[in-house]
Amino acid sequence: MEAWNYANLWESVAKAIPDRPALIHGQRVISWRDFDRRANALAARFLAAGLGRQSKVAAYLYNGPEYLETYFAAFKAGLAPFNTNYRYGGEELTYLFDNADAEAVVFHASFAETIDKVRANLPKVKLWVAVAEDGHAAPAWAVDYDSVVAAGADRIEAPWGRSADDLLLMYTGGTTGMPKGVMWRQEDLFKALGGGANLLAGLPPFETVADAGVRAGAAAASGAPQAITIPVAPLMHATGQFISFGQLNAGGAIATLPSRRFDPALLFDEVERLGVSGLIIVGLAFASPMLETLEANPGRWKMPTLQRIVSSGTMWSAENKKGLLKHLPHINLIDSLGSSEALGLAGSTSNAGEAAATAKFMAGPNAAVFTEDGRRVAPGSGERGLVAVGGFTPVGYYKDPEKSAKTFRTFEGRRWSVPGDWATLEADGSITLLGRGSQVINTGGEKVFPEEVEEALKRFPGVRDAAVVGLPDKRFGERICAVVDYAGDGEPSLADLAAHVKAHLADYKAPRELVLAPVGRAPNGKLDYKAVRAQAMDALGVAAG
């Protein structure tokens, strides 16, 4: 039987539906046949450059067809692709490429200046491949991407073949320290994401790799419209990338937005132009401007083909969900609790009948909540614990056994991924997320999770976004500071916001400092708490404690 390897899965789909779209970018449409052949050509170029079994390939790219082609090519050649945060500067790039042992880098040509400053420090890189852009040609020291892939090539397979054990590295920066590479075996990743199952359509997991093509061919023959998904979130992060993989496994098409600045109006126009069925976002960083645009333009977009919006990786408030469903009552909002290290923890679905509560999820079949010493938390006990997921989990962090041991732990004689999220387990088996333990604020001996205060603040009228951090305090150790992006009339006072929080949470969780300012988020929608804390301290003139 063919190995559970993404190259094999996608080749099966390409053989079954060669003329259907696979990748769409504005007016560019790349068929499944061309997706396959272009990736073959790039894979051959990797091998010609001397890359060996499981050599690492960096994708230093914005969203676009080239991102998924690069991964497909790496999978075909038995190489291990990894993501690159396109906001990184030279020092961060040097660390990442060195830590990952990168031997090939595929990059948008607008990054050439940044790369050129650090190339001399990266002697392991054997091949640089540049994707030309308007105003940015491939530099002399790089191969032009289009010249490699344009003609396409027949099926390529390295002498060492392909394996279910072949890796994908997902580098995750977290909120402190340098990024770490989560190592996923391809079979484990595929099965952690459902193994080809489509619960909404009542379709079971694939039994063989060939089922991907069989199912895609049957869908095409039925005359039903092809599923088209837009990853609004960056493909360089797990949410956008992994969900896109699942859509390709099912014979769908991935459409990427040509604009590199998120504009909800352009997104909605593209949904209607293409007949998009699914969107991938990361919480309120995307959902808030989407709702604001719908509110400002009532009735402008109907989006009848849109079936679902999927989010993961950060909080998505019930209030925002209700607002979106008011304008789009025909869709489902799927909120997934997970991380690069832990897939399938828990989820919730909201529709016009009911919007799920903020931070409340139904636990997945392999999820549990444990105390720090490995004791299972009893449902309805109110005890706080760490969310964990078993089953198909990563191998560990690349070249970091110490951090691997802290995250991938053995409880009850079984291996679990424990990414650090604290929660309570309710009597009905649902999980209420409290927040990431590394961000907890200790004020006067009380532990406060920033996320729960942030969600309370976001319910104050006019608040677009909020971040909560701890600042040094001689008496209490830390005091709570709120950084609030306010878009309403006038300006709320600290007393106004503190009173609002106290109406929802314990008094000690109310902010004692306030900074009114835009809240900076990464492209994936997540907060950089270290940067927010520095922003607050600078604004308030607080010295480091």
C-alpha positions in Angstrom: 0.0 0.0 0.0 1.2 3.5 -0.8 2.5 5.4 2.1 0.4 8.1 3.8 2.4 10.9 2.3 1.0 14.2 1.0 2.8 13.8 -2.4 1.0 10.5 -2.9 -2.4 11.9 -1.9 -2.2 15.0 -4.1 -0.9 13.0 -7.1 -3.9 10.7 -6.7 -6.2 13.8 -6.8 -4.3 15.3 -9.8 -4.8 12.0 -11.8 -8.5 11.9 -11.0 -9.4 15.6 -11.8 -6.5 17.0 -13.9 -8.5 19.9 -15.4 -10.2 21.2 -12.2 -8.6 24.2 -10.5 -6.1 23.5 -7.7 -4.7 26.9 -7.0 -6.3 30.3 -7.7 -4.6 33.7 -7.2 -6.5 36.6 -8.6 -6.9 35.9 -12.4 -4.3 33.1 -12.3 -5.8 29.6 -12.2 -3.5 26.6 -11.9 -5.1 23.2 -12.7 -4.5 20.1 -10.8 -2.5 18.8 -13.8 -0.2 21.9 -13.7 0.0 21.9 -9.9 1.4 18.4 -10.2 3.8 19.1 -13.1 5.1 22.4 -11.8 5.9 20.7 -8.4 7.6 17.9 -10.3 9.9 20.4 -12.0 10.8 22.1 -8.7 11.4 18.8 -7.0 13.8 17.8 -9.8 15.7 21.1 -9.3 16.0 20.4 -5.5 17.5 17.0 -6.2 19.8 18.4 -8.9 21.2 20.9 -6.3 22.3 18.0 -4.2 19.6 17.8 -1.5 19.4 14.5 0.2 16.8 12.5 2.0 14.9 14.7 4.4 17.0 17.8 3.6 15.2 20.9 4.8 13.4 23.3 2.4 12.3 26.8 3.6 9.2 28.5 2.3 9.9 32.2 2.8 6.8 33.4 0.9 3.6 35.3 1.1 0.3 33.5 0.4 0.2 32.4 -3.2 0.4 29.3 -5.5 4.2 29.1 -5.0 3.7 28.3 -1.3 1.8 25.1 -1.9 3.8 24.2 -4.9 7.0 24.4 -2.8 5.6 22.0 -0.2 4.3 19.6 -2.9 7.7 19.6 -4.5 9.4 18.9 -1.2 7.0 16.0 -0.4 7.6 14.5 -3.8 11.4 14.5 -3.4 11.4 13.1 0.2 12.5 16.4 1.7 11.2 18.2 4.8 9.6 21.7 4.2 9.3 24.3 6.8 7.6 27.7 7.2 9.3 31.1 7.6 7.7 34.1 9.2 8.0 36.8 6.5 8.2 39.5 9.2 11.6 38.2 10.4 14.7 40.4 10.2 18.2 39.3 9.4 19.1 37.9 12.9 15.9 35.9 13.2 16.3 34.5 9.7 19.8 33.5 10.4 18.7 31.7 13.5 15.8 30.0 11.8 17.6 28.8 8.7 20.6 27.6 10.7 18.4 25.9 13.3 16.4 24.1 10.7 19.5 23.1 8.7 18.0 24.7 5.6 19.6 23.5 2.3 17.1 25.2 -0.1 15.1 28.4 0.3 12.2 29.5 -1.9 11.5 33.2 -1.4 9.6 36.1 -2.8 12.1 38.4 -4.5 11.1 41.4 -2.4 12.9 39.6 0.5 16.2 39.4 -1.5 17.7 42.5 0.3 17.1 41.0 3.7 18.5 37.6 2.7 21.6 39.1 1.0 22.8 40.6 4.2 22.9 37.2 5.9 23.7 34.7 3.1 27.3 34.5 4.1 26.3 33.2 7.5 24.3 30.4 6.0 26.8 28.0 4.3 24.4 25.0 4.4 22.0 26.5 1.9 22.7 25.0 -1.5 19.9 26.5 -3.5 18.1 29.9 -3.5 15.0 30.1 -5.6 13.4 33.5 -6.1 9.7 34.2 -7.0 9.8 37.4 -9.1 7.3 40.1 -8.3 6.4 43.5 -9.8 9.5 45.6 -9.3 11.5 42.7 -7.9 13.4 40.4 -10.2 15.3 37.4 -9.1 18.8 38.4 -7.8 21.9 37.1 -9.6 22.7 34.7 -6.8 19.3 32.9 -7.0 17.4 30.8 -9.6 14.3 32.3 -11.0 11.3 30.3 -9.9 9.2 30.5 -13.1 12.2 29.4 -15.2 12.2 26.2 -13.1 8.5 25.4 -13.0 7.0 26.9 -16.2 7.6 23.9 -18.5 6.6 21.3 -15.8 7.9 17.8 -15.7 6.8 14.2 -15.4 6.5 12.4 -12.1 9.6 12.6 -9.9 10.6 10.4 -7.1 14.0 10.5 -5.3 16.1 7.3 -5.1 15.1 7.0 -1.4 11.4 7.1 -2.2 8.7 8.5 0.0 7.7 7.5 3.4 4.9 8.0 5.9 7.8 9.0 8.3 8.8 11.9 6.1 8.7 15.1 8.1 7.1 18.5 7.9 8.5 21.1 10.3 6.1 23.8 11.6 8.1 26.5 13.3 6.2 28.3 16.0 7.5 31.4 17.7 5.2 31.4 20.7 5.4 34.7 22.7 9.0 34.4 24.1 12.3 33.1 22.9 13.3 32.0 19.4 11.1 29.8 17.2 11.1 26.0 17.6 10.3 23.5 14.9 7.4 21.1 15.6 8.2 17.8 13.8 5.2 16.1 12.3 5.4 12.8 10.5 3.2 13.1 7.4 1.0 10.1 8.4 0.5 11.5 11.9 -0.4 15.0 10.6 -2.8 13.6 8.0 -4.5 11.4 10.5 -4.6 14.1 13.2 -6.4 16.3 10.7 -9.1 13.6 10.2 -7.5 11.3 7.7 -9.6 12.5 4.8 -12.9 12.3 6.7 -15.6 14.9 6.2 -17.9 14.8 9.1 -20.3 17.5 7.7 -20.7 15.4 4.6 -20.8 12.1 6.4 -17.7 10.8 4.7 -15.4 8.4 6.6 -11.6 8.6 6.6 -9.7 7.3 3.6 -8.8 3.6 3.8 -6.0 3.9 1.1 -4.2 6.8 -0.6 -6.1 6.0 -3.8 -9.3 7.0 -2.0 -8.3 10.7 -2.3 -8.6 10.4 -6.1 -11.6 8.2 -6.1 -13.5 10.7 -3.8 -12.3 13.7 -5.8 -13.4 12.1 -9.1 -16.8 11.1 -7.7 -17.4 14.7 -6.5 -16.5 16.1 -10.0 -18.7 13.5 -11.8 -21.7 14.4 -9.6 -21.8 17.9 -11.1 -21.6 19.6 -7.7 -19.6 22.8 -7.5 -16.0 22.4 -6.5 -15.2 23.4 -2.9 -13.0 26.6 -3.0 -11.4 27.7 0.2 -9.5 31.0 0.9 -6.9 30.9 3.7 -7.2 34.5 4.8 -4.7 33.6 7.5 -1.1 33.2 6.3 0.0 29.9 5.0 3.2 30.3 7.1 1.2 29.4 10.2 -0.4 26.1 11.1 -4.1 27.2 10.9 -3.9 28.4 7.3 -1.5 25.7 6.1 -3.0 22.6 7.7 -6.6 23.3 6.9 -5.6 24.1 3.3 -3.9 20.7 3.1 -7.2 19.1 4.1 -9.1 20.9 1.4 -6.5 19.7 -1.2 -6.9 16.1 0.0 -10.6 16.4 -0.8 -10.0 17.7 -4.3 -10.8 21.2 -3.6 -9.1 24.4 -4.7 -7.2 26.9 -2.6 -7.6 30.5 -3.6 -5.2 33.1 -2.2 -5.8 36.9 -2.0 -3.5 39.0 -4.3 -3.5 41.9 -1.8 -0.9 41.6 1.0 -2.9 44.0 3.1 -6.1 42.5 4.6 -9.1 44.2 3.2 -12.4 42.6 4.1 -14.2 44.2 1.1 -11.8 42.7 -1.3 -12.2 39.3 0.5 -16.0 39.4 0.2 -15.7 40.5 -3.5 -13.5 37.4 -4.1 -15.9 35.1 -2.3 -18.7 36.2 -4.6 -16.6 36.2 -7.8 -15.2 32.7 -7.2 -18.2 31.1 -5.4 -16.0 30.4 -2.3 -17.3 27.8 0.1 -14.9 28.2 3.1 -12.7 30.8 4.8 -9.8 30.2 7.2 -9.1 32.9 9.7 -7.5 33.3 13.1 -9.9 34.9 15.6 -10.8 38.5 16.0 -7.8 39.9 14.1 -9.7 39.0 11.0 -13.2 38.5 12.3 -13.5 42.0 13.8 -12.7 44.0 10.6 -14.9 41.5 8.7 -17.9 42.3 10.9 -17.2 46.1 10.8 -17.2 46.0 7.0 -20.5 44.1 6.9 -22.0 46.5 9.4 -20.9 49.5 7.3 -22.3 48.0 4.1 -25.6 46.2 5.0 -26.8 44.0 2.1 -23.8 44.7 -0.2 -22.6 41.1 -0.1 -24.9 38.0 0.0 -22.1 35.3 -0.4 -24.6 32.5 -1.0 -22.0 29.9 -1.7 -20.1 30.5 1.6 -20.7 27.6 3.9 -18.2 28.0 6.7 -15.6 30.2 8.4 -13.0 28.2 10.4 -10.8 29.7 13.0 -8.1 28.3 15.3 -5.2 29.5 17.5 -6.8 32.3 19.4 -10.0 33.5 21.1 -13.1 34.2 19.0 -15.8 36.0 20.9 -19.5 34.9 21.0 -20.5 38.6 20.4 -18.5 38.7 17.1 -20.0 35.3 16.0 -23.5 36.6 16.6 -22.7 39.7 14.6 -21.4 37.7 11.6 -24.3 35.3 11.7 -26.7 38.3 11.6 -25.3 39.2 8.2 -24.6 35.6 7.1 -27.3 33.4 8.7 -26.7 30.5 6.3 -23.1 29.7 7.3 -21.5 27.7 10.1 -18.7 29.2 12.3 -16.2 26.5 13.4 -14.0 27.5 16.3 -11.2 25.0 16.9 -9.0 24.8 20.0 -5.5 23.7 19.0 -1.9 24.6 18.2 1.0 23.6 16.0 1.8 20.9 18.6 -1.7 19.8 19.4 -4.4 19.2 16.8 -8.0 18.0 17.6 -8.1 19.2 21.2 -11.7 20.6 21.1 -14.0 22.6 18.9 -17.4 24.4 18.7 -19.8 25.2 15.9 -22.0 28.3 15.8 -24.9 28.9 13.4 -28.0 31.1 13.2 -29.7 29.0 15.9 -27.0 29.5 18.5 -23.6 31.1 18.8 -21.2 29.2 21.0 -19.9 30.9 24.1 -16.5 32.4 24.1 -13.6 30.0 24.9 -16.0 27.0 25.4 -15.4 23.9 23.4 -16.5 20.3 23.2 -13.5 18.1 23.9 -12.2 15.9 21.1 -12.1 12.1 21.5 -8.4 12.2 22.4 -8.5 15.3 24.6 -8.2 15.5 28.4 -7.4 17.9 31.2 -4.6 17.0 33.6 -3.1 18.7 36.7 0.6 19.5 36.5 1.5 16.3 38.2 -0.4 14.2 35.7 -3.7 13.6 37.6 -6.8 13.7 35.4 -9.2 16.5 36.3 -12.7 15.4 37.1 -15.6 16.8 35.0 -17.5 19.5 36.9 -14.9 19.8 39.7 -13.9 23.4 38.9 -10.3 22.4 39.2 -7.9 24.0 36.8 -5.6 21.9 34.6 -3.6 21.6 31.4 -5.3 20.7 28.2 -3.7 17.6 26.6 -4.3 15.6 23.4 -3.2 12.1 22.7 -3.4 9.9 19.6 -1.5 11.3 16.6 1.0 13.8 17.9 4.3 15.3 16.8 7.7 13.6 17.2 8.9 16.6 19.2 10.7 19.8 18.6 13.6 19.7 16.1 17.0 19.5 17.9 15.4 20.5 21.2 15.0 17.4 23.5 14.6 19.6 26.6 11.6 21.6 25.3 10.2 18.4 23.7 10.2 16.7 27.2 8.3 19.6 28.7 5.5 19.5 26.0 5.3 15.9 25.1 4.6 14.1 28.3 3.5 10.7 29.5 0.4 10.5 31.7 -1.4 7.2 32.5 1.1 5.3 30.5 0.3 7.2 27.3 2.0 10.0 25.4 0.3 13.4 25.3 0.9 16.7 23.7 0.6 19.4 26.4 1.1 22.8 24.8 0.5 24.8 28.0 -3.1 25.9 27.8 -5.0 26.0 31.1 -8.7 25.1 31.3 -11.5 23.7 33.4 -13.5 20.6 32.4 -17.2 21.1 32.8 -19.8 18.5 33.9 -21.0 18.1 30.4 -17.5 17.3 29.1 -16.9 20.6 27.5 -13.7 22.6 28.0 -13.5 26.2 29.1 -10.2 27.7 28.1 -8.5 30.0 30.6 -5.3 30.9 28.7 -1.7 30.0 28.2 0.2 29.4 31.5 3.3 31.2 30.3 1.3 34.5 30.2 -0.4 34.2 33.6 -0.3 37.3 35.8 0.5 36.8 39.5 -1.0 39.7 41.3 -1.1 39.6 45.1 -0.9 35.8 45.0 -3.9 35.5 42.6 -3.3 34.1 39.2 -5.0 35.9 36.3 -5.1 34.6 32.7 -4.9 37.6 30.3 -7.3 36.0 27.8 -10.3 36.1 30.1 -9.8 39.7 31.0 -9.3 40.6 27.3 -12.5 38.9 26.3 -14.4 40.9 29.0 -12.9 44.1 27.8 -13.9 43.4 24.2 -17.5 43.3 25.3 -17.3 47.0 26.3 -19.0 49.0 23.5 -16.6 50.5 21.0 -13.6 48.3 22.0 -12.1 46.8 18.8 -9.3 44.9 20.4 -7.6 44.5 23.8 -4.4 43.0 25.3 -3.7 42.5 29.0 -0.2 42.2 30.6 1.3 42.3 34.0 3.5 45.3 35.0 6.0 45.3 37.9 4.4 46.3 41.3 6.3 46.6 44.5 3.3 45.6 46.7 1.5 42.9 44.6 4.4 41.6 42.4 2.4 42.5 39.3 -0.5 44.7 38.5 -2.9 44.3 35.5 -2.5 46.7 32.6 -5.0 46.8 29.7 -3.9 48.0 26.2 -7.2 48.9 24.5 -7.9 49.8 20.9 -11.1 51.9 21.1 -13.1 53.0 18.1 -16.2 54.4 19.8 -17.2 58.0 20.6 -15.0 59.8 23.2 -12.6 57.7 25.3 -13.4 55.3 28.2 -11.6 55.9 31.4 -9.8 53.3 33.5 -12.6 53.4 36.0 -15.2 52.7 33.2 -13.3 49.7 31.9 -12.5 48.4 35.4 -16.1 48.5 36.4 -17.1 46.7 33.2 -14.6 43.9 34.0 -15.8 43.6 37.6 -19.3 43.1 36.3 -18.1 39.9 34.6 -15.1 38.7 36.6 -13.6 38.8 40.1 -12.6 42.3 41.3 -8.9 41.4 41.4 -8.9 40.7 37.6 -9.9 44.3 36.7 -7.1 46.4 35.2 -5.3 49.0 37.3 -3.5 50.6 34.4 -4.8 51.6 31.0 -3.1 52.5 27.7 -5.4 53.5 24.8 -3.6 52.5 21.6 -3.8 50.1 18.7 -3.0 46.5 19.6 -0.3 45.1 17.5 -0.8 41.5 16.3 1.3 39.1 14.2 0.0 38.2 10.7 -1.6 35.0 12.2 -3.7 37.1 14.6 -1.8 36.2 17.7 -0.5 38.7 20.3 3.1 39.2 21.0 2.8 39.7 24.8 6.4 40.7 25.2 6.0 43.5 22.7 2.7 44.6 24.2 4.3 44.7 27.7 7.1 46.8 26.4 4.6 49.1 24.7 2.6 49.5 27.9 5.7 50.2 30.0 7.0 52.8 27.6 3.6 54.5 27.4 3.3 54.7 31.2 6.9 55.4 31.9 7.3 52.2 34.0 10.8 50.9 34.7 11.5 47.2 34.2 11.0 45.2 37.4 
